[in-house]
């Protein structure tokens, strides 16, 4: 969804309403529209988030999320595969925010698409593999560094 188009439409609506007045009214409307632009965008995003919550409550096999792509919101259906990707007997209980370089995010998205799973599921599986492989290498192995004299 191109949010900028909707914000621009609101600015034009305000300009049309102000056109019934004099030049001072038109100028005041232009200043108000510029000042309110961030608020317009935020309110649109809030309305989308509310809609996503309402839709999610109606779904049995997933939820709707609002994600930002640049400055534009995107509605995304997320299936309940998180439960399926969790280890047996372990329900997903934790949520984290992860900040990635864009290039790494792109590589993760490609890898998850190649495996036919969501990015979330791919990351969970990659983390599980990483934790299992580290614990399997004999955690008691120690490494010395430095120098010696004889």
Protein Blocks (a to p, Z undefined) as FASTA:
>chain_A
ZZklmmmmmmmmmmmmmmmmcfklmmmmmmmmmmmmmmmmmmmmmmmmmmmmmmmmmpmk
bccddddehjaccdddddfklmmmpcehiacfbdcdddddfklmmmmmmmmmmnopafkl
mmmmmmmmmmmmmmmnopmbccdeddddZZ
